[in-house]
Amino acid sequence: MHFPRAGSFLPILFVLLLLSLEDTPVWAGEGLFEEMPVVLSATRLRQSVRDAPISMTVIDRQMIEASGFTEIPDLMRLVPGFVVDYDSGHLPVTGYHMLHDRYVRHQQVLIDGRSVYTPILGGVPWVDLPITLDDIERIEVVRGPNAASYGSNSFMGVINIITRDSALDRGTSVKTNIGDNGLREGFLRYGNNLGDMDYVFSFGYREDHGFKKRHDSKEVKMVTFRGDYQVNNRDSLIFQMGYNGGTRQEDNSIRPDEYPDYERQVNSQYQQVRWIRALPDYGELRLQYYRTAINEEKDYITNDQNYDTERHDLELQHTFNVGEKVRVAWGGSYRRDRSESDYFVIEQAPEYINIGRVFANMEYRHSRNLVINGGLMIEDNDLAGVDYLPRLGINYHLSPRDTVRASVSRATREPVLTEEYPYLDDILPGGFYWENDVEPEYITAYELGYLTETRDGAINADLKLFYEDVTDLILYDDSAPDGTYWFNNFDDVAIKGLEAQITLRPSDRARVHIAFSRTSIDSTNVAKASAYDRAAPRNSLSILGMWQFKNNYSGSLGFYKKDGHKNLAVENDTYKPYKRVDMRLAKKFGARSRQQELAVVVQNVFDEVQESRLHNFPERRFYVSYKLDFE
């Protein structure tokens, strides 16, 4: 498909910006001004970000739509300190402060409180998750360790994805995205109510050709269901389930002559139920159970690289007030992970891993200006034993618009099965040597923050200084003369820097989100494969501008820039500095009972392309999106 030169879009955008200055009405409820967000993910207590003990970023529905992104990890470009990359067209990865390899194991990802961190390989299989962007109401990102709330693997950060309440989706919604690189996406959502239960069904189909020089296309089919049942004026039940299945093409761009192209089949599913009882004085009792399962089959050379994982998790949480100054969220959980693979782990590996947790978080409002948050998680893990994971935060409100925050927290990352019981003899030349004495990784993080807002709310800023002491990092070493690999706790890392998050609201129809980070990493780099000191760009910047124009037009402009950093999988391959510009223009039309939207999106407008041994930088992509909502 042929496109006009990227520069020709700029006059059009300029004209639209001028039109947006006219005082014309917009669709009800679609203004871009909002109050200071309230978050749940920092301490499990409902808090303003001014009272949270750790820095937060909230990506709301408007930002999700305005970004024009089609993959959830790309949204992390809007968060200070996060690095986003692609190992292949269907393997997006994102990490906070470090991005070392394709299995980003240093952060926790939750969907409605359900952990999607995989127990056998680690990391998050983003494309394999039964969720679409249209399912998401908002994403709360905890920028820092949060093991006191969510346990091990909430190591450097937590991404908590919160889906839409069923009551928000009445009627039928149809959406399609069609564009370059074989992008074909179709989504259908239907919501209604049956007595006291609101429910929504969601169906999705996604495919694209991956990157130009790779054998990495994907085909994804998914279906989800959510039902919100109001039992009485105190009790509610939420039922959720979903399935994702499809084919992913695989290659080896590093050594293409040694390993042939192949395909893998993935099936992922979950079931979840939550019971919530409202208690007096804004207290709450919450009981949650979920099951997740992933099955992967692939024929790789002469071996079947198959694996099955299944997780059962039961959690009880009690939230209550003690007088007028103290709020507490405490509880416990039990998790059992089952993993089977004849290829990735040795026969001695346990089939089941049990994890027990007890946690408590307390907010103490000492005075009008001083808020103290304390938290502790005690976790017993079959692989690593018992850990005590504390956090302490102090927030002082200098004025109704200015807050200083200081916190210290400790977290751990437990080894996954492929690190504790590795096999993988046919992937690497010398095979893996099993030591079976890999210890957890640990981090102690210190944060000093300042939050401020102008009197009229037009400017909101969140500044953060941080220092993170990371010890006993787990990775493989290949320095043995016979070429043998083994996992061990080789490296220590010190990470320090500055982050800034600024929101500008010049009017109720204009909003600009700015995220900046400056990161410095000092590493021992004992193992040859580590190179942690180059695992993140020193400087990164993202700007997303959103405007509501007259006649129900809307537009957005995204700018993303980062310094060079280490390639995901190649020791001596470093990405050069990179910048990218995305544009989106949309028009809503039709009656309220039959509302339509047509959007045009151009990603990487100026066709900035980097060549690396992975060949996985996107070229300019154009796609058209059409959405129809009707009752």
N, C-alpha and C positions, 0 to 999 in steps of 0.2 A: 504494500500500500504506500502511495506517495503522499508526502506531507509538505506543506509550505515551510519555508525556512523558519527556524524557531523564533527569530527576532520579529517576525511579522505578527506574532501573537501579542507582543507588548503594547502596541497602539490600541488594540482591541481592549486589553485589560485596563489601560489608562482611561479610555472612554467610559467603561463600566464603572470605574471608581468615581468618576465625576458624576455619573448618574446617581450613584448611591448617596450623594450629598443632598439630594432633594428630599424634602419631608413628605414621604409617601408611606401609606400603611403597608404592613407586612402581615403574613399569615399569623393568626392568633397563636401565642405561645412560642413563637420562633425568634424572639429577640435574642441577642447574643450576650446580654448582661445577666450575670448570676451572682448570688451572694457567695460569701466564703464557704467552700464546700465542707460538708460533714462526712467523715470517713469512719469506717468500721475496722479496717485491716491493721491498724497500728497496735491496738491493745485489746481487740475484741469488744471494746466499749464504743458507743456512738460518741464521737468527739469532733469538735472543730479542728481543722488543721493547726490552729494556733495553740491548742492544748495537747496535741499529739507529741509524744516524746521523740519522734524521729521524722525525718523529712519525707514528704509525700508528694506524689503527682497524681492527679485525677484526670483521666482521659474520658470525657463524656461523649454522649451520642453525637453532638454537633461536631466535635473534633474528629470522631471516627468517620462521619460522612464527608466532611470537608477535606480530609486527607487524600481521598481517592485511592487509598491502599486496598488491595485485595487479600493480603495476608496479615494475620494478627501480629506477628513479630515486627512487621514494618512500623506499627504504631509506636513501638518503643523508641523510634527515632525522635519522638517528641519529648522524651524523658531525659533530663540531664544525666550524663554519665553512662548511658546505655550504648552499647555497640551492636549494630545489626549487620549480619553478613549472610551469605548463602554458601553452603557446601555443595549444593546442587539445586536444580529448579524446584524440587520438592522437599528440600532440607534447609529451610531458613533457620537461623540460630540467632539468639540475642543474649547478651550477658552484661552484667553491671560491673564496670571498672576493669573487667578482664574478659577476653574472648580467646580462649586458647585452642580449642579444637571443636569438632562437630558435636560432641557430647558436652554441652554446657551444664555442668553439674553443680554450679555454685549458687543456684537460686531456686526458690520454691515457686511453683505455679499452681494456683488454685482456680477452680471453676465452681462458683457457688459453694466454697468450702471443701471441694473435692480435689485432693491432690492428684495431679497427672504426671508427677515425676516417676519415671520408669525404674523398677527395682533391679533389672538385670544389666542394662547398658548405661543407665543414668540419663539425665537430660529430659527433654520434652519433645515428643514426636508431633510437632505443631500441625502438620497437614493431616495427620491421622486422627485428630481429635474430632468427636462428633459435635461440632459447633461452627457456626458461620458468624460473620461480622454483624449480620442483621439480628442475631440472637442476643447481642450484647447491649446492655443498658449503659454500663460504664466499667472502667478498669481502674482499680486503685493500685498504685505502685508504691511499695515501701522501699525507699532508697537507703538500704542499709540492713544489717543483720536483724532478724526478727524471730530468733529461735525461742525467745521467751513466750511468744504467742503461738507459733506453729511448729516448733521442734526442729530437729536436725534437718539439714539441707535448706533451711531458710537462712542461708549462709551469708550471702552478700546482699540479698534483696528478696522481695516477695511480689509476685504479680498476681493480684486477686481479680479474676474476671467475674463480674456480676451480671447475670442474664436478666432479660426483661420479665417483669411480672406478667402473668397471663392476662390480667385485666386491662393491660395496655394495648393488647392486640385483638380488637374485635373486628370481625369481618375477614376479608381475604386480601392478601397482598401478594403480588406477582412481580418478580424482578429478574432482569437478565443483563449480563455484561458480555459484550462481544467486541473483540479487538485483535490487535496484532499478536503474533507468536502463538496462534491457535487458541487464544483465550475464548472459552465458551463456558459461561456460567448461567445457571438458571435456579431460581429459588421460589418456593411457594410456602406461604404461611397462612394458616386458617385458625382464627380464634373465635370462641363463643363461650357461652355459659350454660350450665345444666344445673338448675337449682342454685345451690350455694357454692358451686364449683365453677371457676373460670379455667379454661383450658386452651391450649394452642398446640397445633401440629405444625411441624416445619420440615420441608423436604428440600434437598439441595443436590445439584450436580455441578461438578467443576472439572475442567480439563484445560491443559495448555501444553505447549511443546517444550517447556524448559528453556535452557539457554542455547544460543545458536550453535555453539561448537560442542555441545554435550549430548549424550544419550540419556536424558533425564526428564522425559515428559511424565505427566501424571493424569490419572482419571480417578475422581472421587465421587462416591455416591453416599448420601447420608440422609437420615431421618431422625427427628427428635420429637419428644412430647413433654409438655409440662402442664400439670394441673394444680391449681391453688384452691383448696377446699376449706371454707370457713365453717368449722364444726359448730361453734357457738361463739359468744362474744369474748371468750377467753382463749379458745384453742383453734389452731389452724394446722392443716396438713398440706405439705407440698410434695408432689410426686414428679419425678423426672426420669427419663430414660432416653437413650440415643444409640445410634449405630452409624459407623463409618466404614466403608469398604471400597477397595479399588486396587488398581495396578500402578506401580511406580517403576519406571525404567531406571537402570543402574549402569554406571560405567566406572572406569578408573582413568581419570585424565592425567594422573601422575605417571603411571606405567601402563599405557594403553596396549602396548605390544605383549605384555605378560598376562593380562587379565581380560577376557572377552566381555562384551556387553551382555546383560541379562535383565530379567524382570523379577520383581517381588510382588507378592499379593499380601495385602494387609487387611485385617478385620479388627475393628475396635468397637467396644460397646461399654455402656454403663447403665446402672440402675441406682436411683437415689431416692430416699424418703426423709423428710424432716417434719418433726412435730414441734410446734412452738406454742407455749402457754404464757399468756400475759399475767404477770403478778402485780400486786399492789405496789404503789410508789415507783412505777416505771421499771419494775424488775421483770425478769424473763427466765423461763426454763426452756431449754432447747435440747432435743434428742435427734441425732442424725445417724443414719446408716447408709453406706453406699458400697457398691461393688463395681469394679472396673476390670476389664480384660482386654488383652491385645494378643492377637495371633498373627505371626508373620511367617510366610513361606517363600523361600527363594532358592533357586537352583544355581549355585555358584561353582563353576568349573565342574568338579566331580563330587562336590559335597552339597548337602542340603543345609543351608544356613537357617534352619527353622527355630523358632522359639515361641513359647507361650508364657504369658504372665497373667496373674489374677490377684486382685487386691480386695480384701474385705476390711471395712473400717467402721467402728462404732464409737460415737462420741457423745458425751453429755456435758452441757454447759449451763451454769447457773449464774445469772447476773442479778445483783441486788445493791441497794443503797444502805449505808450505815450512817444514819443521821443526814445532815445536809452537806457534809463535806467529803464523804468517802463513797466511792463506787467501786464495786468488785465484780470481776468476771473470773470464775474459776471452774474447773471441771477436770475431766480425764477422758482418755480414749484408749482403745485397743485396736491394733492393726495386725493383720496377717497377710503377708505377701507370698505367693506361690510362683516359682519360676522353673521352667523346664527347657533345657537345650542340650543336645548332644554335641553341639559345635562350639558354643561360646564359653562354656564352663566345664570343668573336669567332673568326673564321677563323684568325687568326695564332696562336692558342693551341696549344701542343704537344700532340700526342695522348698521348705517353708522358713520364713523369717518372721519372728514375732516382735512387735514393738508396743510397749506400754508407756503411757504418758500421764502425768498429772501436772496441771498448770494453774497459775493464778496471776492475774493482773489487777493492780489497784491504782485508782486515781484519787489523790488526796488534794483537795482544794484548800490549802492552808489559809489563804486570804483571798481577797478580790484579785490580787495581782499574781500570786504565787500558786503554781500547780505542780505537784510532784507525782510522777508515774513510776511505779515499781513493778517488776514482773519476774517470774521464775518458772522455768520448765524443767521438770525432772523426767528423764527419758531412759528407759531400759530397752536396749536393742540387742538382739541375739548376736549380731556381728561385732558389736563394739562395747557392750556392757552398759554401765550406768553413767549418764552425764548430767551435770547441773548447769543450766543455761540461764543466767540472770541478765537483767537490764535495769538501769536507773536513768530517769530523765527528769530535768527540772526546767520548767517554762516560767519565765517572768514577764508579765505584761507591763511594759513601760508606760503604755497608754492604751486606749481602746483600739489603736491602729498599729502599735509597735510591740513586738514580742522578741525576747531573746530566749534561745533554747540551747541547753547543753545536755548531752547524754553519753553514756558508755554502755556497751552491750557485748556479750560473748555468745558465740555460736559455734556449731560443729557441723561438719559434713561427713557422714558415714560412708565408708567404701561400698561400692556396688559389687554385685557378684563377679563381674568380669575383672574387677581389680583384686578381689580377695581370692577368687578361685579361677584364674584365667586358663583358657585352653588355646583356641585360635591358632593352632599350629600351621594351618595351611595359608594364613594370610601373610605372615611375616617370615622371612627366610629362615631364621634360626628357631622359630617357635617361641613359646613363653615358658619361662621357668617359674614354677609355683612355689612361692615362699610362705604364703599363708600367715604372714605376720604384719599385714598392712594395718596401720593405725588410722583413726579419724584425723581429718584436717581441723584446725582451730583458727578462729579469728577473734580478735578483740578490737572493737571499733570505737573511736571517739569522734563526737560530732559537736560542732558549735554553729548554731544557726541564728539568723535574724530575719524576721518577717515584718513587712511594713505595707501599708496601704494608704493612699491619699484619701482625704476626707470625702471626696465624691465617688470613690471606688474606681476611678478611671485607670489607676495604676496599682498593681499588686505585685510585690516582689518577695522572693524567698531565696535567701543567700545561705550557703553552707560551706564551712571549712571542715575537712575530714582527715582523719589518719587511721589507717587500718593495718594492724599487725597480723599477718597470716602465716601460720607455721604448719609444717609437716604436709606440704602439698603432695598429693598422690599423682604420680605419672610413671611412665615406663622409661627405662634406660636401655640403650642399645650399644653400650660401650664394650661389652664382653668380646674377646677375640673370636669366639665361635659364632658370633652374631645372635646369641640368645637375648631375648627381651625378658624383662621382669618389672612388675610394679612394686614401688616402695615409696616411703615418705622421704623424698629427696630434697625439696626446695622450701625456702622461706621467702616471704615477700612482704615488703612495706609499701603501702599505697597511700598517697597523700594528694590533696588537691583542693580545688574550689569548684563549686557548682552554683549556678544562678538560674532561677526560673522566674520569668516576668510575664505578666498578663496585662495587656493594654486594652482598654475599652473606651475609645473616643466617643462612642454613642451606643445606643441599645441595638444598633444594627451593624456594628463593626467590632471586631475582636482580633487581637494579635497575640499569639502565644510564642514566647521565646525561651529556648533552653540552651544553656552554655555550660561546658565543663572543661576544666583543665586538670589533667591527671598525670602524676609522676609515679612510676613503679620502679622500685629497687629490688632486685632479685639475686639470690645466690647462684641460680642457674647451674646447679651441680650436674644435673642430667643433661645429656647432649640435646634431647628433644624439647627442653623446656622453653627457653627464651621468653620467660614471663615478662621481662622488662619491656618487651615490644608488643605485648598482648593487647594494648589499647592505644588509640590515638592520643597524643598529648593534648590536643585541642579539638573540640567538636562544637558545632553550632547548628541549631535548627530553628527555623522561623515559619510559623503557619499563620497566614493572614486570612480571615474569614469575613465576608461582607454579605449583607442582604441588600439587594438593589430594588429599584421600583419594579412594578409589574410582576412581582414574584420571581424575579431572577435572583440567583445567589452565585457567588464565586469565591474561589480560594486560590491562594498562591503559597506553595511550600518551597522553602530553601533549606538544603541540608549540606553541610560541609564538615569534613573531618581531615585530620592529618593522617600521615601514613602509619601503618601498623602491620604486625605479622600476619601473614596468610594463615588460614585456619589449619591446614594440614601439612604445610611444607616448611621445613626448618629454616631455610635461608631465603625464602621468598617473602618479600614485604610489599604490601600495597602502597602505592604512592598517594599523596594528598588527592582528595576527591571532593567534588561538589556536584550537586544535583538540584534541578528546579522542576517542580511539578505544578500543573495548573488544572483547575476544574471549573467549569461553568455549567450551571443547572437552571432549568426553568420548570416551575410548577404551574399546572393548568388544570382545568376541569372543575366540576362542581365538588362541593365538600363530600358528598356521598360517593363520588367517583373521582378521586384525586389522582393525578398523574404527574410524573416527573421525568424529564429527559435531561441527561447529563453527558457532557463530553469531557474526557480526562486525557491529558497528555502528561506522561511521566518521563522524567529525564529529558526535558524539552531541548536542551542544547546538545544532546547525544554525547554526553561525556562517557567515554569508554576506557576502561583499563584492561590491559592484557596481563594475565598471570598464568601460572601453570595450571590453575584450576579452570580458567576460561569461564568464570561465572559472574561477570559484571553485566548488568542489563543494558541493552541499547535503548534508544528512545521507543516508547510504547504508547500507542493511541488506542483508546477503547471508548465505546458508547454504552451508556447504562440507561435502561428504561424501567420505570417502576409504576405499577398500577395498584392503588388501594381502593377497594369498594366494599360496601356493606352487604 
